[in-house]
């Protein structure tokens, strides 16, 4: 009986090790799948402030998959600017697309026409130290946040995981005050 219990325990340990190795392989395959369709957004070669006070930027998708529902935020002169509409940028393309006819013209920029003074807007969307942030979805429905002026991989929000504080920037109807209003409401309820 003692011999059999030792052998059974060894078999259980081996099975547990094999299960852990299988899970690691599954996670690696999932991550490989994510990377195969993940966009990679970088800042384009130009950035301008227009005469009407709005900002124009250009972004490029150098990843393998499309950037779905792309929205860009910029910090400039104490204000936060963002693109009102959302666009899809195919893999390997710039937005707006450059052509010989629009080089050096206003048409080569994505104009960040929505703006708000920094007061009341959550720093999650665009902080002063970074200056330019892009948000989009990949083909698998994951949310991505790119800090365009800082090197490094994007922040990833896996489908089904807990929602990060920056997730509202991915929504169709974006309310920059939602987080600030929530915080002030909670503070007033506590009598602060």
C-alpha positions as CSV (number, residue, x, y, z in Angstrom):
1,X,0.0,0.0,0.0
2,X,2.8,2.4,0.9
3,X,4.6,1.7,-2.5
4,X,1.3,2.3,-4.4
5,X,0.6,5.6,-2.6
6,X,4.2,6.8,-3.4
7,X,3.7,5.8,-7.1
8,X,0.3,7.4,-7.2
9,X,1.7,10.7,-5.7
10,X,4.4,10.7,-8.4
11,X,1.9,10.2,-11.1
12,X,-0.2,13.0,-9.7
13,X,2.9,15.3,-9.6
14,X,3.7,14.4,-13.2
15,X,0.1,15.0,-14.3
16,X,0.1,18.4,-12.6
17,X,3.4,19.4,-14.3
18,X,2.0,18.4,-17.7
19,X,-1.2,20.4,-17.0
20,X,0.8,23.5,-16.2
21,X,2.9,23.0,-19.3
22,X,-0.2,22.7,-21.4
23,X,-1.7,25.8,-19.9
24,X,1.5,27.7,-20.6
25,X,1.3,26.5,-24.3
26,X,-2.3,27.6,-24.5
27,X,-1.5,31.1,-23.1
28,X,1.5,31.4,-25.5
29,X,-0.8,30.4,-28.5
30,X,-3.4,33.0,-27.4
31,X,-0.7,35.7,-27.1
32,X,0.7,34.8,-30.5
33,X,-2.8,35.0,-31.9
34,X,-3.3,38.5,-30.3
35,X,0.0,39.7,-31.7
36,X,-0.8,38.4,-35.2
37,X,-3.8,40.8,-35.4
38,X,-2.7,43.6,-33.1
39,X,-2.3,47.1,-34.5
40,X,0.8,49.1,-33.5
41,X,0.1,52.9,-33.7
42,X,3.0,55.4,-33.9
43,X,3.0,59.1,-34.3
44,X,3.5,60.3,-37.9
45,X,6.2,62.7,-39.0
46,X,4.2,65.9,-38.5
47,X,2.1,67.7,-35.8
48,X,0.7,71.1,-36.3
49,X,-1.5,73.6,-34.4
50,X,-4.0,75.2,-36.8
51,X,-5.1,78.8,-36.8
52,X,-8.5,77.9,-35.2
53,X,-6.6,76.5,-32.2
54,X,-7.2,72.9,-32.9
55,X,-4.5,70.4,-33.4
56,X,-3.6,68.2,-36.4
57,X,-1.7,65.0,-36.1
58,X,-0.8,62.0,-38.3
59,X,-0.7,58.5,-37.1
60,X,0.6,55.3,-38.7
61,X,-0.4,51.7,-38.0
62,X,2.8,49.6,-38.4
63,X,1.2,46.5,-36.8
64,X,-0.3,43.4,-38.4
65,X,-3.9,44.1,-37.9
66,X,-6.3,47.1,-38.3
67,X,-6.8,49.7,-35.6
68,X,-10.5,49.7,-35.2
69,X,-12.3,52.7,-33.8
70,X,-9.1,54.8,-33.4
71,X,-9.4,57.9,-31.3
72,X,-6.4,60.2,-30.6
73,X,-5.9,62.5,-27.6
74,X,-3.3,65.3,-27.3
75,X,-2.2,67.6,-24.5
76,X,-1.2,71.1,-25.7
77,X,-1.0,74.4,-23.9
78,X,-3.0,73.4,-20.9
79,X,-5.9,71.8,-22.9
80,X,-6.8,68.3,-23.9
81,X,-7.8,67.8,-27.5
82,X,-9.3,64.6,-29.0
83,X,-10.7,63.4,-32.3
84,X,-14.5,63.4,-32.2
85,X,-15.1,60.6,-34.6
86,X,-13.5,57.2,-34.6
87,X,-11.7,55.8,-37.7
88,X,-10.3,52.4,-38.7
89,X,-6.7,52.4,-39.9
90,X,-5.7,49.3,-41.9
91,X,-2.4,47.6,-41.2
92,X,0.6,49.4,-42.8
93,X,-1.3,52.6,-43.5
94,X,-1.2,56.2,-42.3
95,X,-4.2,58.2,-41.3
96,X,-5.0,60.4,-43.0
97,X,-3.5,58.8,-46.1
98,X,-0.8,60.7,-47.7
99,X,-0.8,61.3,-51.4
100,X,1.2,63.6,-53.6
101,X,-1.7,65.9,-53.9
102,X,-2.1,66.6,-50.2
103,X,1.6,66.7,-49.0
104,X,2.1,69.7,-46.8
105,X,-1.5,70.6,-46.8
106,X,-4.2,70.6,-44.1
107,X,-5.7,67.4,-45.5
108,X,-2.8,65.3,-44.4
109,X,-3.7,65.7,-40.7
110,X,-6.3,64.1,-38.4
111,X,-7.8,67.1,-36.7
112,X,-8.5,66.9,-33.0
113,X,-11.5,69.2,-33.0
114,X,-12.9,68.3,-29.6
115,X,-11.2,70.2,-26.7
116,X,-11.5,70.8,-23.0
117,X,-9.4,72.6,-20.5
118,X,-7.5,70.2,-18.3
119,X,-9.7,70.9,-15.3
120,X,-12.3,68.2,-14.8
121,X,-10.9,65.7,-17.3
122,X,-9.3,62.6,-15.9
123,X,-5.6,62.3,-16.5
124,X,-6.2,58.7,-17.6
125,X,-7.1,59.9,-21.1
126,X,-4.1,62.2,-21.8
127,X,-1.4,63.3,-19.3
128,X,0.8,66.3,-19.6
129,X,4.1,64.2,-19.5
130,X,3.1,62.1,-22.6
131,X,1.2,64.6,-24.7
132,X,-0.2,62.2,-27.3
133,X,-2.2,59.0,-26.7
134,X,-4.2,56.8,-29.1
135,X,-7.0,54.3,-28.3
136,X,-8.5,51.5,-30.5
137,X,-9.7,47.9,-30.7
138,X,-8.1,45.0,-32.4
139,X,-9.9,42.3,-34.5
140,X,-10.4,40.2,-31.3
141,X,-12.2,43.0,-29.5
142,X,-9.4,43.8,-27.1
143,X,-8.9,47.5,-26.2
144,X,-5.5,49.1,-26.7
145,X,-3.9,52.3,-25.4
146,X,-0.8,53.6,-27.1
147,X,1.4,56.3,-25.5
148,X,2.8,57.7,-28.7
149,X,5.6,59.7,-27.2
150,X,6.9,57.0,-24.9
151,X,8.5,53.8,-26.1
152,X,7.0,50.5,-25.0
153,X,4.2,48.2,-25.8
154,X,0.5,49.4,-25.6
155,X,-1.7,48.8,-22.5
156,X,-4.0,45.9,-23.3
157,X,-7.5,45.4,-22.1
158,X,-8.5,41.8,-22.8
159,X,-12.1,41.0,-23.6
160,X,-13.7,39.8,-20.4
161,X,-11.1,41.3,-18.0
162,X,-11.8,44.1,-15.6
163,X,-12.4,47.4,-17.2
164,X,-9.3,49.8,-16.9
165,X,-9.9,53.5,-16.0
166,X,-9.2,54.5,-19.6
167,X,-11.8,52.3,-21.2
168,X,-14.4,55.1,-21.7
169,X,-12.1,56.6,-24.4
170,X,-13.0,53.5,-26.5
171,X,-16.7,54.2,-26.4
172,X,-18.7,55.7,-29.3
173,X,-20.1,58.5,-27.1
174,X,-17.2,59.8,-25.1
175,X,-17.9,61.9,-22.0
176,X,-14.6,63.3,-20.7
177,X,-16.2,64.4,-17.4
178,X,-17.7,61.0,-16.5
179,X,-14.8,60.1,-14.2
180,X,-14.6,63.6,-12.7
181,X,-18.3,63.8,-12.1
182,X,-18.3,60.4,-10.5
183,X,-15.5,61.4,-8.1
184,X,-17.1,64.7,-7.2
185,X,-20.5,63.0,-6.6
186,X,-18.9,60.4,-4.3
187,X,-17.1,63.2,-2.4
188,X,-20.3,65.2,-1.9
189,X,-22.1,62.1,-0.7
190,X,-19.4,61.7,2.0
191,X,-19.8,65.4,3.0
192,X,-16.3,66.4,1.7
